[in-house]
Amino acid sequence: MMKPKLKVCGLTKLDQIQELISMNTAFIGFIFYEKSPRYVLNHLSLEDISKVNHQGKVGVFVNEDLNKILETAEKANLNFIQLHGDESENFISELKEKLNPEIGIIKVIRIGSEKPEGASSIQETITRQLKTSNYLLFDTDSKAFGGTGKQFDWTLLNEFEIPLPYFLSGGISEENIDNIKILNQKPFALDINSKFELNAGNKDLDKISFFKAKM
Ligand SMILES: O=C(O)c1ccccc1N[C@@H]1O[C@H](COP(=O)(O)O)[C@@H](O)[C@H]1O
């Protein structure tokens, strides 16, 4: 089995970013959602982010204006756009058309406590992303959209045909990570966030390093 890559999301401190890069973290995530307690522009400028020398810089957006995403991607020199809201396929198509083709698109599918009939509509949503997205990311549904530290029922993923590599997210921690063995299709990457913080946006690097070694 291929070992999943690691994404650490919700970064706000340059020293922690450099440390994560030196630990060979594959993806580093910046939240561009003003309502998030990890809103990166309260801590760093677009120029600061643009100067971070890494090929896995992910910008997380929630129902953001298309031009704003394009502008942020260019100014912060992002490598991936994570769409964490209710972005339609038309929106993602238009974004793909206008975005630098070297930037990958990660579409988030938020999963709640679905009834069986909900599962078929999730499958349709998953299948539709094939045309426009490069990756999927499964996270727990919530009013805050993400960063809640809550896990969804991972067994649901075994009911879906997942045609793209995917990031597994939503309350991942050292306590639940062993359960990925139940997944038929293994994640391309694990996305960790609030379970590895001293406070919002301030990561516990020792805890991350321990987790990485255990992965
Ligand atoms: O972290 C946030 O504050 C956030 C806000 C809005 C959308 C996404 C957000 N973060 C993403 O949430 C998931 C899961 O985080 P957690 O492990 O449950 O804390 C992760 O993909 C972040 O990119």
The ligand as an SDF file (V2000), in Angstrom:
LIG
                    3D

 23 24  0  0  0  0  0  0  0  0999 V2000
   -9.8840   25.2650    9.3860 O   0  0  0  0  0  0  0  0  0  0  0  0
  -10.8150   26.0510    9.1890 C   0  0  0  0  0  0  0  0  0  0  0  0
  -11.0500   26.9700    9.9780 O   0  0  0  0  0  0  0  0  0  0  0  0
  -11.6960   25.9170    7.9850 C   0  0  0  0  0  0  0  0  0  0  0  0
  -12.7230   26.8020    7.8080 C   0  0  0  0  0  0  0  0  0  0  0  0
  -13.5350   26.7080    6.6970 C   0  0  0  0  0  0  0  0  0  0  0  0
  -13.3340   25.7330    5.7630 C   0  0  0  0  0  0  0  0  0  0  0  0
  -12.3020   24.8140    5.9200 C   0  0  0  0  0  0  0  0  0  0  0  0
  -11.4840   24.8850    7.0270 C   0  0  0  0  0  0  0  0  0  0  0  0
  -10.4720   23.9780    7.2210 N   0  0  0  0  0  0  0  0  0  0  0  0
  -10.4390   22.7080    6.5790 C   0  0  0  0  0  0  0  0  0  0  0  0
  -11.2190   21.7980    7.3340 O   0  0  0  0  0  0  0  0  0  0  0  0
  -10.7250   20.5000    7.1650 C   0  0  0  0  0  0  0  0  0  0  0  0
  -10.8130   19.6780    8.4270 C   0  0  0  0  0  0  0  0  0  0  0  0
  -10.2670   20.2630    9.5340 O   0  0  0  0  0  0  0  0  0  0  0  0
  -10.3160   19.5380   10.9740 P   0  0  0  0  0  0  0  0  0  0  0  0
   -9.2470   18.4830   10.9800 O   0  0  0  0  0  0  0  0  0  0  0  0
  -11.6590   18.9390   11.1690 O   0  0  0  0  0  0  0  0  0  0  0  0
  -10.0090   20.6120   11.9370 O   0  0  0  0  0  0  0  0  0  0  0  0
   -9.3170   20.6490    6.5760 C   0  0  0  0  0  0  0  0  0  0  0  0
   -9.4360   20.1830    5.2430 O   0  0  0  0  0  0  0  0  0  0  0  0
   -9.0710   22.1130    6.4820 C   0  0  0  0  0  0  0  0  0  0  0  0
   -8.5560   22.3810    5.2010 O   0  0  0  0  0  0  0  0  0  0  0  0
  1  2  2  0
  2  3  1  0
  2  4  1  0
  4  5  1  0
  4  9  2  0
  5  6  2  0
  6  7  1  0
  7  8  2  0
  8  9  1  0
  9 10  1  0
 10 11  1  0
 11 12  1  0
 11 22  1  0
 12 13  1  0
 13 14  1  0
 13 20  1  0
 14 15  1  0
 15 16  1  0
 16 17  2  0
 16 18  1  0
 16 19  1  0
 20 21  1  0
 20 22  1  0
 22 23  1  0
M  END
$$$$
